[in-house]
């Protein structure tokens, strides 16, 4: 997150297998450049079938 720009990436996506990919996708979704300062949050999710 940076200001009002936020990108959320849900866990357990088969094509996203590294932390670097997760961060790159979340920053891209938020429109944040990797060389900007930003905050990152971690969360867990429960799946209900």
N, C-alpha and C positions, 0 to 999 in steps of 0.2 A: 504494500500500500504506500502511496505517496499522495498526501492530501485526499482528494475525492476519488482518485484513480485506484481501482482494486481489481485484482484478478484471482479467481478461485479455481482451484484444480482439485477435483475429488480424487480420493485414493483408489488404488487397485485397478488402474487402467492398464491393460495388457501391453500397449505400445509404449508406455512411459515406464522405463525400467531403471532409470538412474535419477539421483537427486538433481543433477545438472539439467536434465531434460525437464523435470518438474518445474524448476525455477525458471528456466527459459520460457516455457509455455505460459506460466502464470504472469511473468513480466510482460510478455507479448500481449496477452489478453487485456492487461491493464494499461497498455500503452506506455510502459515505463522502460527507459533505456537501462541496460545492465550497468552502465557506469554512473547512473544517478544514485543518490542516497534513497533508500526505501526501508520500510519495515516489513518483516515477514512473520507470519503467525502459523502455528502448527495446530492441527485439530485431529480428532478421530471421528469416525462415522460408524453408525450401526446400520446394517442391512436387514431389512425385513422381507422375507419371501412369502 
